[in-house]
Amino acid sequence: MIDKFELLGLVAAFLTTSAYVPQVYKTWKTKSAGNISLTMYISMFVGIVLWLIYGIHLNSFAMIVANSITAILTLIIIGFKVRYK
Amino acid sequence: MIDKFELLGLVAAFLTTSAYVPQVYKTWKTKSAGNISLTMYISMFVGIVLWLIYGIHLNSFAMIVANSITAILTLIIIGFKVRYK
């Protein structure tokens, strides 16, 4: 049976990860990334990769899942920013 | 001596937390929150509070520091969004 705190972590993972999806969709749809701060997303991306390493160290499934997906989403947003300016 | 993974966690905390500061500053300066998605920030805020509880459970100082500050920053952005529309 999954530990209730791990379940809480997975709900947290879902909420903070899915929060990025509207931004990815909006940027893709409008093909414009004007008001996105590249520094913010690069800082976020590096931080998320470090959280991923930290989560692996703590053997926390929720942190590994959340930070792997969020890393990919932030990388997509950075890609859009570079491409669409 | 601070454990090297806890140090890594603190660097991750600094990067992902400080990433919100430009958004808080920009919204405060421009007094406009037009392109901020309220649903995204509410989902982010609830998720961060859950990560805070998860971090307390894991006794992870880095997660507690990061999520406490990020919760406050996202709450400020939500406040601005409600106030400035």
Backbone of each chain as nested JSON, in Angstrom:
{
  "chains": [
    {"id": "A", "residues": [
      {"number": 1, "name": "MET", "atoms": {"N": [0.872, -1.192, 0.0], "CA": [0.0, 0.0, 0.0], "C": [0.908, 1.241, 0.0]}},
      {"number": 2, "name": "ILE", "atoms": {"N": [0.543, 2.219, -0.871], "CA": [1.389, 3.408, -0.972], "C": [1.249, 4.233, 0.318]}},
      {"number": 3, "name": "ASP", "atoms": {"N": [2.356, 4.685, 0.831], "CA": [2.412, 5.457, 2.067], "C": [1.658, 6.775, 1.852]}},
      {"number": 4, "name": "LYS", "atoms": {"N": [0.873, 7.213, 2.869], "CA": [-0.022, 8.383, 2.651], "C": [0.793, 9.643, 2.351]}},
      {"number": 5, "name": "PHE", "atoms": {"N": [2.017, 9.745, 2.879], "CA": [2.807, 10.947, 2.576], "C": [3.316, 10.897, 1.135]}},
      {"number": 6, "name": "GLU", "atoms": {"N": [3.586, 9.664, 0.647], "CA": [4.031, 9.568, -0.749], "C": [2.876, 9.962, -1.666]}},
      {"number": 7, "name": "LEU", "atoms": {"N": [1.648, 9.61, -1.232], "CA": [0.453, 9.99, -2.008], "C": [0.317, 11.521, -2.022]}},
      {"number": 8, "name": "LEU", "atoms": {"N": [0.549, 12.128, -0.839], "CA": [0.501, 13.593, -0.729], "C": [1.536, 14.217, -1.667]}},
      {"number": 9, "name": "GLY", "atoms": {"N": [2.718, 13.599, -1.714], "CA": [3.791, 14.084, -2.602], "C": [3.367, 13.993, -4.053]}},
      {"number": 10, "name": "LEU", "atoms": {"N": [2.65, 12.904, -4.397], "CA": [2.22, 12.733, -5.789], "C": [1.153, 13.758, -6.167]}},
      {"number": 11, "name": "VAL", "atoms": {"N": [0.272, 14.093, -5.205], "CA": [-0.736, 15.136, -5.481], "C": [-0.015, 16.474, -5.661]}},
      {"number": 12, "name": "ALA", "atoms": {"N": [0.967, 16.741, -4.798], "CA": [1.764, 17.972, -4.926], "C": [2.451, 17.985, -6.283]}},
      {"number": 13, "name": "ALA", "atoms": {"N": [2.993, 16.822, -6.665], "CA": [3.7, 16.708, -7.95], "C": [2.748, 17.046, -9.087]}},
      {"number": 14, "name": "PHE", "atoms": {"N": [1.534, 16.461, -9.029], "CA": [0.554, 16.717, -10.096], "C": [0.231, 18.211, -10.182]}},
      {"number": 15, "name": "LEU", "atoms": {"N": [-0.024, 18.843, -9.024], "CA": [-0.439, 20.256, -9.013], "C": [0.667, 21.184, -9.526]}},
      {"number": 16, "name": "THR", "atoms": {"N": [1.884, 21.01, -9.012], "CA": [2.938, 21.958, -9.401], "C": [3.441, 21.665, -10.82]}},
      {"number": 17, "name": "THR", "atoms": {"N": [3.29, 20.414, -11.287], "CA": [3.725, 20.08, -12.653], "C": [2.676, 20.549, -13.659]}},
      {"number": 18, "name": "SER", "atoms": {"N": [1.411, 20.235, -13.363], "CA": [0.352, 20.595, -14.33], "C": [0.203, 22.114, -14.434]}},
      {"number": 19, "name": "ALA", "atoms": {"N": [0.7, 22.852, -13.422], "CA": [0.598, 24.32, -13.463], "C": [1.372, 24.886, -14.659]}},
      {"number": 20, "name": "TYR", "atoms": {"N": [2.347, 24.107, -15.168], "CA": [3.161, 24.608, -16.286], "C": [2.472, 24.398, -17.633]}},
      {"number": 21, "name": "VAL", "atoms": {"N": [1.54, 23.457, -17.672], "CA": [0.951, 23.07, -18.966], "C": [0.25, 24.257, -19.651]}},
      {"number": 22, "name": "PRO", "atoms": {"N": [-0.563, 25.08, -18.923], "CA": [-1.204, 26.223, -19.603], "C": [-0.179, 27.142, -20.25]}},
      {"number": 23, "name": "GLN", "atoms": {"N": [0.982, 27.332, -19.561], "CA": [2.008, 28.218, -20.132], "C": [2.596, 27.606, -21.41]}},
      {"number": 24, "name": "VAL", "atoms": {"N": [2.841, 26.293, -21.402], "CA": [3.381, 25.632, -22.599], "C": [2.368, 25.765, -23.732]}},
      {"number": 25, "name": "TYR", "atoms": {"N": [1.085, 25.484, -23.417], "CA": [0.027, 25.514, -24.442], "C": [-0.12, 26.925, -25.011]}},
      {"number": 26, "name": "LYS", "atoms": {"N": [-0.17, 27.939, -24.104], "CA": [-0.397, 29.319, -24.531], "C": [0.749, 29.776, -25.452]}},
      {"number": 27, "name": "THR", "atoms": {"N": [1.983, 29.446, -25.076], "CA": [3.149, 29.865, -25.864], "C": [3.146, 29.172, -27.22]}},
      {"number": 28, "name": "TRP", "atoms": {"N": [2.789, 27.874, -27.224], "CA": [2.741, 27.112, -28.474], "C": [1.636, 27.679, -29.369]}},
      {"number": 29, "name": "LYS", "atoms": {"N": [0.475, 27.956, -28.794], "CA": [-0.693, 28.413, -29.563], "C": [-0.434, 29.8, -30.15]}},
      {"number": 30, "name": "THR", "atoms": {"N": [0.103, 30.707, -29.331], "CA": [0.245, 32.102, -29.786], "C": [1.56, 32.307, -30.538]}},
      {"number": 31, "name": "LYS", "atoms": {"N": [2.431, 31.25, -30.476], "CA": [3.744, 31.364, -31.138], "C": [4.462, 32.641, -30.652]}},
      {"number": 32, "name": "SER", "atoms": {"N": [4.124, 33.077, -29.444], "CA": [4.831, 34.278, -28.942], "C": [5.228, 34.025, -27.495]}},
      {"number": 33, "name": "ALA", "atoms": {"N": [6.469, 34.465, -27.183], "CA": [6.976, 34.229, -25.824], "C": [7.494, 35.539, -25.249]}},
      {"number": 34, "name": "GLY", "atoms": {"N": [6.921, 36.641, -25.755], "CA": [7.401, 37.966, -25.377], "C": [7.503, 38.16, -23.876]}},
      {"number": 35, "name": "ASN", "atoms": {"N": [6.411, 37.818, -23.161], "CA": [6.433, 38.182, -21.732], "C": [7.008, 37.087, -20.847]}},
      {"number": 36, "name": "ILE", "atoms": {"N": [7.72, 36.141, -21.475], "CA": [8.349, 35.087, -20.671], "C": [9.798, 35.482, -20.392]}},
      {"number": 37, "name": "SER", "atoms": {"N": [10.189, 35.375, -19.117], "CA": [11.558, 35.749, -18.763], "C": [12.469, 34.529, -18.921]}},
      {"number": 38, "name": "LEU", "atoms": {"N": [13.414, 34.648, -19.884], "CA": [14.317, 33.523, -20.157], "C": [15.158, 33.193, -18.918]}},
      {"number": 39, "name": "THR", "atoms": {"N": [15.615, 34.257, -18.222], "CA": [16.449, 34.022, -17.032], "C": [15.655, 33.235, -15.99]}},
      {"number": 40, "name": "MET", "atoms": {"N": [14.358, 33.608, -15.845], "CA": [13.532, 32.917, -14.841], "C": [13.438, 31.435, -15.176]}},
      {"number": 41, "name": "TYR", "atoms": {"N": [13.21, 31.118, -16.472], "CA": [13.006, 29.716, -16.825], "C": [14.317, 28.931, -16.823]}},
      {"number": 42, "name": "ILE", "atoms": {"N": [15.444, 29.587, -17.127], "CA": [16.729, 28.869, -17.056], "C": [17.067, 28.586, -15.585]}},
      {"number": 43, "name": "SER", "atoms": {"N": [16.824, 29.591, -14.738], "CA": [17.079, 29.413, -13.3], "C": [16.162, 28.316, -12.756]}},
      {"number": 44, "name": "MET", "atoms": {"N": [14.919, 28.321, -13.209], "CA": [13.948, 27.302, -12.782], "C": [14.412, 25.927, -13.255]}},
      {"number": 45, "name": "PHE", "atoms": {"N": [14.851, 25.841, -14.512], "CA": [15.257, 24.545, -15.092], "C": [16.442, 23.961, -14.324]}},
      {"number": 46, "name": "VAL", "atoms": {"N": [17.469, 24.781, -14.088], "CA": [18.658, 24.28, -13.357], "C": [18.24, 23.848, -11.945]}},
      {"number": 47, "name": "GLY", "atoms": {"N": [17.389, 24.668, -11.303], "CA": [16.919, 24.322, -9.962], "C": [16.16, 23.007, -9.949]}},
      {"number": 48, "name": "ILE", "atoms": {"N": [15.316, 22.794, -10.958], "CA": [14.511, 21.569, -11.029], "C": [15.403, 20.346, -11.222]}},
      {"number": 49, "name": "VAL", "atoms": {"N": [16.454, 20.495, -12.045], "CA": [17.39, 19.363, -12.24], "C": [18.083, 19.027, -10.903]}},
      {"number": 50, "name": "LEU", "atoms": {"N": [18.417, 20.062, -10.146], "CA": [19.057, 19.803, -8.832], "C": [18.048, 19.123, -7.883]}},
      {"number": 51, "name": "TRP", "atoms": {"N": [16.764, 19.582, -7.937], "CA": [15.738, 18.931, -7.105], "C": [15.592, 17.459, -7.504]}},
      {"number": 52, "name": "LEU", "atoms": {"N": [15.76, 17.195, -8.797], "CA": [15.635, 15.81, -9.292], "C": [16.749, 14.956, -8.679]}},
      {"number": 53, "name": "ILE", "atoms": {"N": [17.977, 15.467, -8.686], "CA": [19.117, 14.742, -8.089], "C": [18.86, 14.555, -6.583]}},
      {"number": 54, "name": "TYR", "atoms": {"N": [18.346, 15.602, -5.939], "CA": [18.036, 15.558, -4.498], "C": [16.96, 14.525, -4.22]}},
      {"number": 55, "name": "GLY", "atoms": {"N": [15.955, 14.464, -5.114], "CA": [14.856, 13.496, -4.946], "C": [15.354, 12.074, -5.118]}},
      {"number": 56, "name": "ILE", "atoms": {"N": [16.281, 11.88, -6.082], "CA": [16.859, 10.535, -6.286], "C": [17.629, 10.135, -5.023]}},
      {"number": 57, "name": "HIS", "atoms": {"N": [18.364, 11.114, -4.463], "CA": [19.146, 10.838, -3.241], "C": [18.219, 10.44, -2.087]}},
      {"number": 58, "name": "LEU", "atoms": {"N": [17.067, 11.113, -2.0], "CA": [16.124, 10.808, -0.907], "C": [15.255, 9.607, -1.265]}},
      {"number": 59, "name": "ASN", "atoms": {"N": [15.444, 9.08, -2.51], "CA": [14.613, 7.965, -2.985], "C": [13.126, 8.313, -2.891]}},
      {"number": 60, "name": "SER", "atoms": {"N": [12.818, 9.573, -3.303], "CA": [11.43, 10.035, -3.23], "C": [10.803, 9.969, -4.617]}},
      {"number": 61, "name": "PHE", "atoms": {"N": [9.912, 8.978, -4.776], "CA": [9.268, 8.752, -6.081], "C": [8.543, 10.02, -6.541]}},
      {"number": 62, "name": "ALA", "atoms": {"N": [7.829, 10.698, -5.619], "CA": [7.044, 11.889, -5.981], "C": [7.957, 12.992, -6.525]}},
      {"number": 63, "name": "MET", "atoms": {"N": [9.113, 13.17, -5.859], "CA": [10.019, 14.233, -6.317], "C": [10.615, 13.888, -7.676]}},
      {"number": 64, "name": "ILE", "atoms": {"N": [10.913, 12.593, -7.876], "CA": [11.521, 12.165, -9.155], "C": [10.526, 12.377, -10.29]}},
      {"number": 65, "name": "VAL", "atoms": {"N": [9.274, 11.961, -10.061], "CA": [8.237, 12.116, -11.095], "C": [8.008, 13.599, -11.388]}},
      {"number": 66, "name": "ALA", "atoms": {"N": [7.794, 14.387, -10.339], "CA": [7.459, 15.809, -10.512], "C": [8.577, 16.541, -11.242]}},
      {"number": 67, "name": "ASN", "atoms": {"N": [9.797, 16.355, -10.772], "CA": [10.888, 17.145, -11.333], "C": [11.321, 16.677, -12.719]}},
      {"number": 68, "name": "SER", "atoms": {"N": [11.107, 15.398, -13.041], "CA": [11.423, 14.942, -14.41], "C": [10.464, 15.604, -15.397]}},
      {"number": 69, "name": "ILE", "atoms": {"N": [9.171, 15.566, -15.078], "CA": [8.177, 16.154, -16.0], "C": [8.345, 17.672, -16.066]}},
      {"number": 70, "name": "THR", "atoms": {"N": [8.53, 18.314, -14.896], "CA": [8.651, 19.781, -14.902], "C": [9.9, 20.216, -15.646]}},
      {"number": 71, "name": "ALA", "atoms": {"N": [10.98, 19.407, -15.56], "CA": [12.214, 19.748, -16.291], "C": [11.921, 19.758, -17.794]}},
      {"number": 72, "name": "ILE", "atoms": {"N": [11.176, 18.749, -18.248], "CA": [10.858, 18.669, -19.686], "C": [9.985, 19.857, -20.088]}},
      {"number": 73, "name": "LEU", "atoms": {"N": [8.967, 20.175, -19.273], "CA": [8.066, 21.296, -19.605], "C": [8.822, 22.628, -19.641]}},
      {"number": 74, "name": "THR", "atoms": {"N": [9.706, 22.853, -18.676], "CA": [10.438, 24.127, -18.673], "C": [11.411, 24.187, -19.852]}},
      {"number": 75, "name": "LEU", "atoms": {"N": [11.959, 23.016, -20.228], "CA": [12.861, 22.974, -21.391], "C": [12.096, 23.323, -22.67]}},
      {"number": 76, "name": "ILE", "atoms": {"N": [10.855, 22.846, -22.77], "CA": [10.015, 23.165, -23.943], "C": [9.753, 24.674, -23.985]}},
      {"number": 77, "name": "ILE", "atoms": {"N": [9.441, 25.254, -22.806], "CA": [9.168, 26.706, -22.759], "C": [10.425, 27.493, -23.15]}},
      {"number": 78, "name": "ILE", "atoms": {"N": [11.596, 27.028, -22.696], "CA": [12.861, 27.7, -23.067], "C": [13.064, 27.587, -24.576]}},
      {"number": 79, "name": "GLY", "atoms": {"N": [12.759, 26.403, -25.125], "CA": [12.885, 26.201, -26.574], "C": [11.983, 27.153, -27.337]}},
      {"number": 80, "name": "PHE", "atoms": {"N": [10.735, 27.298, -26.884], "CA": [9.799, 28.225, -27.527], "C": [10.326, 29.656, -27.436]}},
      {"number": 81, "name": "LYS", "atoms": {"N": [10.838, 30.009, -26.249], "CA": [11.32, 31.396, -26.032], "C": [12.446, 31.706, -27.019]}},
      {"number": 82, "name": "VAL", "atoms": {"N": [13.376, 30.731, -27.169], "CA": [14.512, 30.954, -28.071], "C": [14.004, 31.052, -29.508]}},
      {"number": 83, "name": "ARG", "atoms": {"N": [13.034, 30.219, -29.855], "CA": [12.557, 30.143, -31.228], "C": [11.627, 31.307, -31.572]}},
      {"number": 84, "name": "TYR", "atoms": {"N": [10.699, 31.632, -30.702], "CA": [9.685, 32.642, -31.059], "C": [10.072, 34.037, -30.603]}},
      {"number": 85, "name": "LYS", "atoms": {"N": [11.126, 34.135, -29.693], "CA": [11.516, 35.437, -29.115], "C": [10.362, 36.151, -28.458]}}
    ]},
    {"id": "B", "residues": [
      {"number": 1, "name": "MET", "atoms": {"N": [28.861, 19.448, 10.041], "CA": [29.099, 19.87, 8.656], "C": [27.834, 19.53, 7.863]}},
      {"number": 2, "name": "ILE", "atoms": {"N": [27.381, 20.482, 7.0], "CA": [26.139, 20.252, 6.265], "C": [26.385, 19.179, 5.198]}},
      {"number": 3, "name": "ASP", "atoms": {"N": [25.476, 18.249, 5.126], "CA": [25.564, 17.144, 4.171], "C": [25.519, 17.695, 2.747]}},
      {"number": 4, "name": "LYS", "atoms": {"N": [26.376, 17.139, 1.833], "CA": [26.497, 17.752, 0.482], "C": [25.166, 17.702, -0.274]}},
      {"number": 5, "name": "PHE", "atoms": {"N": [24.315, 16.699, -0.007], "CA": [23.04, 16.655, -0.732], "C": [22.085, 17.721, -0.182]}},
      {"number": 6, "name": "GLU", "atoms": {"N": [22.234, 18.015, 1.126], "CA": [21.376, 19.076, 1.679], "C": [21.793, 20.416, 1.087]}},
      {"number": 7, "name": "LEU", "atoms": {"N": [23.105, 20.55, 0.842], "CA": [23.615, 21.777, 0.202], "C": [23.05, 21.893, -1.222]}},
      {"number": 8, "name": "LEU", "atoms": {"N": [23.041, 20.757, -1.925], "CA": [22.492, 20.718, -3.291], "C": [21.011, 21.118, -3.25]}},
      {"number": 9, "name": "GLY", "atoms": {"N": [20.322, 20.621, -2.223], "CA": [18.901, 20.955, -2.056], "C": [18.722, 22.447, -1.826]}},
      {"number": 10, "name": "LEU", "atoms": {"N": [19.634, 23.037, -1.059], "CA": [19.527, 24.473, -0.77], "C": [19.797, 25.31, -2.026]}},
      {"number": 11, "name": "VAL", "atoms": {"N": [20.743, 24.847, -2.874], "CA": [21.002, 25.561, -4.143], "C": [19.758, 25.444, -5.036]}},
      {"number": 12, "name": "ALA", "atoms": {"N": [19.172, 24.249, -5.075], "CA": [17.932, 24.045, -5.859], "C": [16.845, 24.965, -5.313]}},
      {"number": 13, "name": "ALA", "atoms": {"N": [16.771, 25.044, -3.979], "CA": [15.755, 25.889, -3.328], "C": [15.956, 27.342, -3.753]}},
      {"number": 14, "name": "PHE", "atoms": {"N": [17.195, 27.794, -3.72], "CA": [17.483, 29.19, -4.087], "C": [17.068, 29.46, -5.542]}},
      {"number": 15, "name": "LEU", "atoms": {"N": [17.431, 28.533, -6.463], "CA": [17.156, 28.745, -7.891], "C": [15.656, 28.749, -8.189]}},
      {"number": 16, "name": "THR", "atoms": {"N": [14.941, 27.746, -7.665], "CA": [13.52, 27.654, -8.03], "C": [12.699, 28.704, -7.269]}},
      {"number": 17, "name": "THR", "atoms": {"N": [13.191, 29.15, -6.098], "CA": [12.455, 30.184, -5.345], "C": [12.718, 31.558, -5.948]}},
      {"number": 18, "name": "SER", "atoms": {"N": [13.996, 31.838, -6.221], "CA": [14.335, 33.179, -6.742], "C": [13.736, 33.38, -8.14]}},
      {"number": 19, "name": "ALA", "atoms": {"N": [13.412, 32.273, -8.824], "CA": [12.829, 32.397, -10.172], "C": [11.488, 33.137, -10.125]}},
      {"number": 20, "name": "TYR", "atoms": {"N": [10.84, 33.138, -8.948], "CA": [9.524, 33.804, -8.845], "C": [9.674, 35.311, -8.624]}},
      {"number": 21, "name": "VAL", "atoms": {"N": [10.83, 35.725, -8.132], "CA": [10.982, 37.138, -7.739], "C": [10.768, 38.097, -8.922]}},
      {"number": 22, "name": "PRO", "atoms": {"N": [11.353, 37.812, -10.129], "CA": [11.11, 38.736, -11.259], "C": [9.621, 38.908, -11.564]}},
      {"number": 23, "name": "GLN", "atoms": {"N": [8.867, 37.778, -11.427], "CA": [7.42, 37.854, -11.715], "C": [6.722, 38.731, -10.671]}},
      {"number": 24, "name": "VAL", "atoms": {"N": [7.089, 38.581, -9.389], "CA": [6.477, 39.41, -8.331], "C": [6.81, 40.881, -8.586]}},
      {"number": 25, "name": "TYR", "atoms": {"N": [8.098, 41.14, -8.891], "CA": [8.55, 42.525, -9.116], "C": [7.838, 43.143, -10.318]}},
      {"number": 26, "name": "LYS", "atoms": {"N": [7.792, 42.371, -11.439], "CA": [7.195, 42.894, -12.678], "C": [5.711, 43.219, -12.449]}},
      {"number": 27, "name": "THR", "atoms": {"N": [5.008, 42.341, -11.754], "CA": [3.573, 42.549, -11.523], "C": [3.351, 43.748, -10.611]}},
      {"number": 28, "name": "TRP", "atoms": {"N": [4.211, 43.871, -9.587], "CA": [4.097, 45.002, -8.651], "C": [4.402, 46.318, -9.368]}},
      {"number": 29, "name": "LYS", "atoms": {"N": [5.465, 46.296, -10.192], "CA": [5.896, 47.516, -10.899], "C": [4.853, 47.959, -11.916]}},
      {"number": 30, "name": "THR", "atoms": {"N": [4.348, 47.008, -12.699], "CA": [3.447, 47.395, -13.803], "C": [1.997, 47.504, -13.316]}},
      {"number": 31, "name": "LYS", "atoms": {"N": [1.772, 47.057, -12.069], "CA": [0.401, 47.072, -11.511], "C": [-0.559, 46.362, -12.479]}},
      {"number": 32, "name": "SER", "atoms": {"N": [-0.01, 45.424, -13.272], "CA": [-0.92, 44.697, -14.181], "C": [-0.58, 43.225, -14.114]}},
      {"number": 33, "name": "ALA", "atoms": {"N": [-1.676, 42.399, -14.115], "CA": [-1.445, 40.951, -13.998], "C": [-2.249, 40.255, -15.093]}},
      {"number": 34, "name": "GLY", "atoms": {"N": [-2.418, 40.975, -16.198], "CA": [-3.261, 40.484, -17.281], "C": [-2.862, 39.093, -17.751]}},
      {"number": 35, "name": "ASN", "atoms": {"N": [-1.542, 38.92, -17.993], "CA": [-1.165, 37.637, -18.624], "C": [-0.809, 36.557, -17.599]}},
      {"number": 36, "name": "ILE", "atoms": {"N": [-1.224, 36.789, -16.341], "CA": [-0.951, 35.754, -15.329], "C": [-2.198, 34.88, -15.209]}},
      {"number": 37, "name": "SER", "atoms": {"N": [-1.979, 33.565, -15.211], "CA": [-3.117, 32.653, -15.117], "C": [-3.394, 32.36, -13.644]}},
      {"number": 38, "name": "LEU", "atoms": {"N": [-4.584, 32.818, -13.168], "CA": [-4.939, 32.628, -11.753], "C": [-5.006, 31.14, -11.408]}},
      {"number": 39, "name": "THR", "atoms": {"N": [-5.566, 30.342, -12.337], "CA": [-5.686, 28.906, -12.063], "C": [-4.298, 28.288, -11.882]}},
      {"number": 40, "name": "MET", "atoms": {"N": [-3.352, 28.738, -12.753], "CA": [-1.993, 28.18, -12.665], "C": [-1.405, 28.486, -11.292]}},
      {"number": 41, "name": "TYR", "atoms": {"N": [-1.563, 29.735, -10.833], "CA": [-0.917, 30.112, -9.566], "C": [-1.631, 29.509, -8.358]}},
      {"number": 42, "name": "ILE", "atoms": {"N": [-2.964, 29.306, -8.454], "CA": [-3.665, 28.669, -7.331], "C": [-3.245, 27.2, -7.255]}},
      {"number": 43, "name": "SER", "atoms": {"N": [-3.174, 26.552, -8.446], "CA": [-2.744, 25.143, -8.486], "C": [-1.314, 25.035, -7.962]}},
      {"number": 44, "name": "MET", "atoms": {"N": [-0.48, 25.992, -8.352], "CA": [0.923, 26.009, -7.902], "C": [0.972, 26.193, -6.384]}},
      {"number": 45, "name": "PHE", "atoms": {"N": [0.161, 27.132, -5.86], "CA": [0.175, 27.435, -4.424], "C": [-0.242, 26.213, -3.601]}},
      {"number": 46, "name": "VAL", "atoms": {"N": [-1.338, 25.564, -3.999], "CA": [-1.805, 24.376, -3.253], "C": [-0.732, 23.285, -3.319]}},
      {"number": 47, "name": "GLY", "atoms": {"N": [-0.148, 23.106, -4.522], "CA": [0.901, 22.097, -4.682], "C": [2.104, 22.384, -3.797]}},
      {"number": 48, "name": "ILE", "atoms": {"N": [2.478, 23.657, -3.711], "CA": [3.648, 24.038, -2.902], "C": [3.382, 23.793, -1.412]}},
      {"number": 49, "name": "VAL", "atoms": {"N": [2.155, 24.068, -0.971], "CA": [1.817, 23.809, 0.443], "C": [1.925, 22.302, 0.72]}},
      {"number": 50, "name": "LEU", "atoms": {"N": [1.473, 21.496, -0.224], "CA": [1.579, 20.034, -0.037], "C": [3.057, 19.604, -0.033]}},
      {"number": 51, "name": "TRP", "atoms": {"N": [3.868, 20.217, -0.908], "CA": [5.313, 19.894, -0.905], "C": [5.927, 20.285, 0.449]}},
      {"number": 52, "name": "LEU", "atoms": {"N": [5.415, 21.386, 1.027], "CA": [5.924, 21.842, 2.335], "C": [5.632, 20.784, 3.399]}},
      {"number": 53, "name": "ILE", "atoms": {"N": [4.412, 20.248, 3.397], "CA": [4.039, 19.208, 4.367], "C": [4.899, 17.96, 4.113]}},
      {"number": 54, "name": "TYR", "atoms": {"N": [5.101, 17.631, 2.839], "CA": [5.914, 16.466, 2.447], "C": [7.364, 16.665, 2.92]}},
      {"number": 55, "name": "GLY", "atoms": {"N": [7.858, 17.896, 2.758], "CA": [9.241, 18.212, 3.175], "C": [9.407, 18.114, 4.687]}},
      {"number": 56, "name": "ILE", "atoms": {"N": [8.356, 18.56, 5.413], "CA": [8.395, 18.465, 6.888], "C": [8.433, 16.985, 7.278]}},
      {"number": 57, "name": "HIS", "atoms": {"N": [7.615, 16.182, 6.566], "CA": [7.571, 14.726, 6.852], "C": [8.943, 14.092, 6.623]}},
      {"number": 58, "name": "LEU", "atoms": {"N": [9.626, 14.516, 5.538], "CA": [10.948, 13.948, 5.215], "C": [12.049, 14.619, 6.043]}},
      {"number": 59, "name": "ASN", "atoms": {"N": [11.636, 15.632, 6.841], "CA": [12.612, 16.393, 7.621], "C": [13.705, 16.979, 6.725]}},
      {"number": 60, "name": "SER", "atoms": {"N": [13.251, 17.516, 5.566], "CA": [14.21, 18.075, 4.605], "C": [14.219, 19.6, 4.726]}},
      {"number": 61, "name": "PHE", "atoms": {"N": [15.304, 20.098, 5.313], "CA": [15.435, 21.548, 5.548], "C": [15.293, 22.318, 4.232]}},
      {"number": 62, "name": "ALA", "atoms": {"N": [15.937, 21.812, 3.159], "CA": [15.911, 22.513, 1.858], "C": [14.475, 22.635, 1.339]}},
      {"number": 63, "name": "MET", "atoms": {"N": [13.698, 21.54, 1.469], "CA": [12.314, 21.578, 0.964], "C": [11.469, 22.526, 1.806]}},
      {"number": 64, "name": "ILE", "atoms": {"N": [11.721, 22.541, 3.116], "CA": [10.933, 23.414, 4.008], "C": [11.211, 24.881, 3.685]}},
      {"number": 65, "name": "VAL", "atoms": {"N": [12.504, 25.208, 3.523], "CA": [12.88, 26.599, 3.209], "C": [12.296, 27.001, 1.852]}},
      {"number": 66, "name": "ALA", "atoms": {"N": [12.536, 26.159, 0.832], "CA": [12.109, 26.499, -0.54], "C": [10.602, 26.692, -0.597]}},
      {"number": 67, "name": "ASN", "atoms": {"N": [9.867, 25.735, -0.06], "CA": [8.414, 25.778, -0.225], "C": [7.743, 26.827, 0.653]}},
      {"number": 68, "name": "SER", "atoms": {"N": [8.355, 27.168, 1.78], "CA": [7.773, 28.251, 2.604], "C": [7.879, 29.578, 1.851]}},
      {"number": 69, "name": "ILE", "atoms": {"N": [9.071, 29.858, 1.313], "CA": [9.271, 31.139, 0.606], "C": [8.444, 31.169, -0.68]}},
      {"number": 70, "name": "THR", "atoms": {"N": [8.465, 30.052, -1.427], "CA": [7.714, 30.039, -2.698], "C": [6.221, 30.172, -2.443]}},
      {"number": 71, "name": "ALA", "atoms": {"N": [5.74, 29.597, -1.337], "CA": [4.3, 29.718, -1.009], "C": [3.961, 31.192, -0.801]}},
      {"number": 72, "name": "ILE", "atoms": {"N": [4.833, 31.902, -0.09], "CA": [4.578, 33.333, 0.163], "C": [4.6, 34.116, -1.154]}},
      {"number": 73, "name": "LEU", "atoms": {"N": [5.612, 33.83, -2.014], "CA": [5.725, 34.558, -3.292], "C": [4.513, 34.304, -4.185]}},
      {"number": 74, "name": "THR", "atoms": {"N": [4.068, 33.045, -4.258], "CA": [2.902, 32.748, -5.12], "C": [1.64, 33.385, -4.539]}},
      {"number": 75, "name": "LEU", "atoms": {"N": [1.574, 33.446, -3.205], "CA": [0.407, 34.091, -2.571], "C": [0.382, 35.588, -2.906]}},
      {"number": 76, "name": "ILE", "atoms": {"N": [1.562, 36.205, -2.932], "CA": [1.656, 37.636, -3.293], "C": [1.183, 37.834, -4.739]}},
      {"number": 77, "name": "ILE", "atoms": {"N": [1.628, 36.939, -5.633], "CA": [1.235, 37.055, -7.046], "C": [-0.285, 36.875, -7.184]}},
      {"number": 78, "name": "ILE", "atoms": {"N": [-0.851, 35.941, -6.421], "CA": [-2.31, 35.735, -6.461], "C": [-3.012, 36.999, -5.956]}},
      {"number": 79, "name": "GLY", "atoms": {"N": [-2.438, 37.586, -4.888], "CA": [-3.012, 38.829, -4.347], "C": [-2.998, 39.935, -5.394]}},
      {"number": 80, "name": "PHE", "atoms": {"N": [-1.878, 40.069, -6.087], "CA": [-1.772, 41.093, -7.141], "C": [-2.791, 40.821, -8.263]}},
      {"number": 81, "name": "LYS", "atoms": {"N": [-2.908, 39.541, -8.631], "CA": [-3.816, 39.178, -9.739], "C": [-5.246, 39.571, -9.374]}},
      {"number": 82, "name": "VAL", "atoms": {"N": [-5.638, 39.275, -8.117], "CA": [-7.012, 39.589, -7.694], "C": [-7.196, 41.106, -7.659]}},
      {"number": 83, "name": "ARG", "atoms": {"N": [-6.151, 41.811, -7.21], "CA": [-6.263, 43.258, -7.023], "C": [-6.164, 44.012, -8.354]}},
      {"number": 84, "name": "TYR", "atoms": {"N": [-5.196, 43.64, -9.181], "CA": [-4.949, 44.432, -10.397], "C": [-5.707, 43.89, -11.607]}},
      {"number": 85, "name": "LYS", "atoms": {"N": [-6.244, 42.592, -11.484], "CA": [-6.921, 41.938, -12.64], "C": [-6.042, 41.874, -13.854]}}
    ]}
  ]
}
